[in-house]
């Protein structure tokens, strides 16, 4: 299966690419979205910078999505799929999922760095075998959304850790840094792409 990792200048490209390759994906890092089995929006960076980058590709991304290309967002890459974010100033997201991205409320310390457990809420293929497993997080912002997440985690507040909806999926955790949990996730990802 072929995955395009979108290079918007700030993402952790090599870490997520290595994780995908370990899961037997053929990976290309590209500065523009193109036809593939999967387009990956990587993490790291600020919502405002990535949101502004996405403006020039928004029509192309929406067209690829209509044509059946699936999308995976990791950390910030998941957040940009929501309607709006407040990191670096109020910025419009892709609007594929309802809700707003803001600082973690009641967090004991920011950023949230470390391992936390996953709780299944609205199961999908991607969440299979992950309930109660621990995943690795590095973030200060989360999505506040009415959309029922597939999985949540808790740090100050309960927040979406995995979302899955109509050809788009997102993880607030970093599957490529989550050891055995990440392996399970990437195996599920391959099954999701075939479904």
N, C-alpha and C positions, 0 to 999 in steps of 0.2 A: 504494500500500500504506500502511496505517495503522499507525503506531508510537506506543505510549504510553511516555513517559519517566517513570519513577516518581520522584517527588520525596519523598525521605526526609529532607530538611532539610540534607544535607551534600554532595550530589553536584554535580559540575560539569555542571549541566543544560544550560546554553546552548551550550557547546562541542559536546557530543554531539548536541544537537538540530540545530545548524547543520550538522554533518557528515551527519546523516540527511537533512536537507532538500536539501542539495547532491546527494544520491543519489536525489532525487525521492520521498522518503517524505513522507506527510502526518503531521505530528508534533503530539502533544498532550502537554503536561506535566501530570501529574496526581498528587495525593497519595494516590490509591487505585488499585489494579490493576483493569482492566476489559477487556472483550472487545476484541481488536484482532488484526492480523496478527502483531504483534511487541510484546512488553513489554521495555523496556530498563532494566536496573539499572545506573545510572551509577557512575563511580568517585569517588574522593576521600572522606576521612573515616576513621573508625576502625571496625574490624570489630565491636567490642562495641556501639557506638551503632547501627549499621545492623542488626546481628543482633537487638537488642532491639526496634527498630522493626518488623522483619519478623514478630515473634511475632503481632501482631494481624492480619496479612494472610496468615499461613501457609496456613490452610485455603483461602482464596480463591485464592492463587497455585497451590496444588496442584490445585484444581478446574479452574482455567483451563488448566493444563498437561494435565490428563486430557482436556479438551475440545479439545485440539489447538492451543492458542495457543503460539507459540514464544517463547523467551526469549533475550535477549542480555545478558550481564554484561560490563561493561568495568572492568578493574582491580579495585578493591574489589568491584564488582558481580559479577565472576567469582568472586572469593574467597568471597563469601557463599553461593555455590552448593554449597560443600563442607560437610563434616560439622561442623567446629569450627575456631575461630580463637583465637589467643592475644594478639591486639592489644587492649590495654585490659582484660585479664583473660580467662580462658577463657570462651568464648561459643559457644553452639550456632549452627550455620549452617542452611541449608535442607536439607542432606543429600541433594541431588540427585546429587552426585558424591562418591565416597569420598575421604577424606583430610583432612589438617589443614593450616591456614594458620599459618605461623610466619615469624620473621625470616629473611632471606637468610643462609645459613651461608657463612662464609669470604668475605663481601663485602669488597672493598678499602675501601669507603666507603659509608655509608648517609645519605640515601636514594640509590638507584640512579636517576640522572637522565641521560637521553640516548638516543642511537640505537644499537641493536644488531641484529645479523642474526637472521633467523628460519630455523630448520632444520625441514624437514618430517619427521615421524616416523610418524604414522598418518593418512594423507591423508583428507580429506573435501572436500566442495564448497567449504567456506570457506577451505581452504588452497591452492586451485588458483592457480598463478601467483605464489605468495608465497615459495617456497623460495629462500633466499639474499638476499631483499630486507631492507631495514633499516626498523625501526619505532621509534617513540618511546615510551620507558618513563619513568614516575615512580612509584617504589614502594620500600618497605623489606621487604615481606612477600611470600611466594610460597606456592603450594600444594605440599605434599608428598603425592603421591598414587600409588596403584598403577594408577590408570586411565591407559591410554596416551594422551598428549596428541596432538592433530593436529600441533602444532608446538611446538618448544622454542626457548629462547634461553639465553644463558649470562652470568652475572655472579656470580662466586664459585662458584656451582653451576649445573648445568643445571636449568632450571625450565620448567613449562608456560607457553607463551606464547599458545597457542590450544587450546581444548578444544571438542569437538563430540560431543554424545551425546543421542539420543532427544529431540529438540525443544529442547534447551538448548545454547547456545554461549557461550563466554567468551573474552575477550582480556585478557591481562595488559598488553599494550601499548594505547596510545590510538590507535585508527584515525583518529579525527577530527583528530589532530595529526600524522599520519604521511604526509602528502603523497600521492605517487603510490601508495605501499603501501596507504594508507587507501582510496584510490579503488578499487583492485583488490578490497580486502576488502569494501567496501560493494556493489560489483557482484556479488560472490560471495554476499553476504548476501541480495540480492534473488532470486538463483537458488535459494538454500537454502530460502527461504520458499515458493517455488513447487514445490519437489520433493516 
